[in-house]
Amino acid sequence: MSESLKIAVLGDYNFTYNSHQATNLAIDHASRFLDEEINYYWIKIEEAAYFKMQNFEKYDGVWLAPGRFRNVFFINSIIDMLTQLNIPTLVTGEGYRSMIEILINKYSLNQNGEKLVSENLVEGNHFESVQIVPHSKEMIKLYENHSRLELTSSRYSLYPKLITALQDGIVDIEAYNQMEEPEIISLANHPFFLAMANCPQISSTREIPHPIIYTFMRASKQINQLDGKKLA
């Protein structure tokens, strides 16, 4: 029998952040919809930065939550390690830019030292609406019965040649935004590694759990059940 799901939520939790409260609620929404007990643990970024692979492997899924990161170097090292594991991983918010930067360095996509990713295009500490334009069959299906308007406090523009290079077997573009910029990407050849600049958890409700959060939890459940079979 599989045990309750264990989800690591990476971020410096602050109850005054709407996105952090929404993260907790979205997990509860998915738990109710899946009829599955989900235990989630907020882990501070500086603490997670010293994790070894085996520390992350104790969890069924890892969620890098939005937030103001005090040390981007820590975020980059954490994401880099997670890309090497087969644990379902979800990145929402500012971590999206770190994910792109890691891929640029890993695959030597910036040999000329150009600025390939913009700074945050959302000014101030507020949220703005972003229109999701699903691209992959999976994302089209997920948004079939869900609003395509999401909220974001981070938005980035990518150099066109970078987008082309990333699509060459590195990532799959799952959705664009109304500016025709990649908004949701997945790591190619990974069971489940989804990154987006917006915060889908904010639009999740008890009656209608967000389909991306639900799908992430379902992938984590499958890992949990697989581990249960290995121990049996």
N, C-alpha and C positions, 0 to 999 in steps of 0.2 A: 504494500500500500504506500502511495506517495505521501510525503509530509506536506505541511503547508508551505507555500512559496516563500522564499527569502529573497527580498529585493534590496539591493544596496542603492541608496539615493545619495549621490555625491554632491555636496554643496554645503556652504556655511549657512545653516538654517536661520532664517530671520522671520518671525511671525508677522512682521509688518509688511513683508513682501507678498503681494497678491499672488505672484507666480509660485511661491513656496506653499502657501495655503492651498492653492489650486492643485499642486502636485499631490499633496496628501489626499485631497478629496477625489481626484481622478483615479487614484489607486483604489480607494474605497468603492467608487462607482464600478470599476472593472471587477473587483472582488465580488460584488453583489451580482453582476451580470454573469460571471463565470461560475458562480456558486462555489467559490474556492477561497479558502482562508489565505490571505496574503499578509505576511509580516514584512514591514519595510523599516529600514534602519538608515537614518541620516548620518552620513560620515563626513566629517570636515575635510576640506580639500587638502590641507597640510598633513592630515593623518593618512589620507588615501595615497598621497604622494610617496609614502614609504612602504606601501603595500608591495608584496611580491605576488607573482602570478597565483600561487596557491591561496593567498588571502582572498582574491577575487573569485576563485573557483569554489569557494564555500557558498556562493550565492547563485540563485537560479537566473538572475537578471541584474543588470546594472543600468541605472538611470542617472545621467549627468544633468542635474537640474539647472535652470537659469540662475543667474546671480551675478553680482559684482565680484569678480575674481581678483583677489589681492595679488596673486602671483601667477601670471600666465604660464610661466615655466612649469609650475606644478601641473597645471591643466594639460599642457602638451605632453608631459611624460606619462600622465595617467591615460590619456586617450591612446597614445602610442602603444602602451602595454595592452589595452583592451582590444586593439585591432589584431593583436596576435593570439587572442583567445577566442574560443567558439561560444562564449557566453552571449546570450541575447543582450544587446546594448542599444540604449536610446539616448540620443543627445538632443536637447531642446534649448534654444536660446543662444547665448553668447559662445557656448562651446562649439557651435557650428563653424565659426571662423577658425578656431584652433584646429578643428578637424581638417579643414582645407589646408592650412599652413603645414600641418604634419605631412599630408600627402605630397605637397609641393617639395618638401625637403627629402622625404623618403624616396621619391622617384626622380629627384633632380630636375624639377620642371621649371626652375628659374635660374638657369646658368648665366643669364645676363644681369641678374640682380635688379630686375624691374619690380615695380609695385603691382602685384597681380590681384590683390584683394583690397578693396576699399576699407576705410574706417567705417564705424557704425554710421549709417545714414539716418537713423532715428535720433533726432536731437532731443536732449533733455531726458528726464526720468519719467517717461510716460509710454503708453501703448498706442500703437496705430494699427489700423486694419490692413490686412494683406489678403489678396484674393488668391486662393489656391487653384492652380490649373493642373489637374492630374495628367500625368504623361504615361506612366506604366499601366498595364492592365490591372495590376493589383491595387494601385492607388485609385484608379477610376472606380473600381468596385467598392473600395472603402468609403469614398466620398459620394457614392451613389445616392445615399439617403441622409447625408449629413451636410450641413452648411459649409460652403467653401470659403467663407469669411473667417479668418483667424486673427488673433491679436499678436502683436510682436513688439518688443522693445529693442530689437536688433535686426538690422537689414544690411546686407552687403552686396556690392557689385563685384563681379568676377571678370577679369580680362578675358575676352572672347577666345583667345588662343589657349588659355588655361582650361576653359570649359571643354574644348576639343580634346586636349591632352588627357584630361581626367576621364573622359568617356572612352578612352582607348584601353579598356580592360581594368580600370582602376575603380571607378564608381559607376553606378547607374543613376540617372536622373529620374526620380520618381514623380516630381511635380515642379512646375515653374510658378512664378508669381505674375501679377499683372504687368510687371516691368520686363517680362520675359527673361528673368534671371532664375537660375536654379534655386528652388526654395526647399525641396526635400531631396536628399540623396541617400543612397544605400551603398555600402561597401561591397564591391563585386567579390564573388567567391567567399562570402561569409554567410552563415546560416541566417543571422538577423543582426544587422548593424545599421540603424537608421539615424540620420542626423538632419535637423532642420533649425532654421533661425527663429521660427515662430514658436509660440507656446500653446500647443493644442490642448493642454490640460485645462486652460482657462475656459474653453467652450464645452468642456465635459459636464454633464449633469447626471443626477441620480437616475433620471428616467432614460436618458440617452447617453451612455458612456461614450467617450470619444473613441472612434474606431481604431485610431492609431495606438492609443494607450491599451485598448482591449487586445489588439493583435500582438502587441509587445508582451503583455501578460500571458497570453495564450502560448506564445513561443517559449516563454519562461516555464510555463507549466509542462510543456513537452519535454524540456530538459530535465525538469524535476522528476517526471515519470520515468524517463530513460535512466536516470541515476538510481531510481528506486529498483528498477529491474536489475541493474548491475549489482546492487547490494543483496538482492534476494538469493 
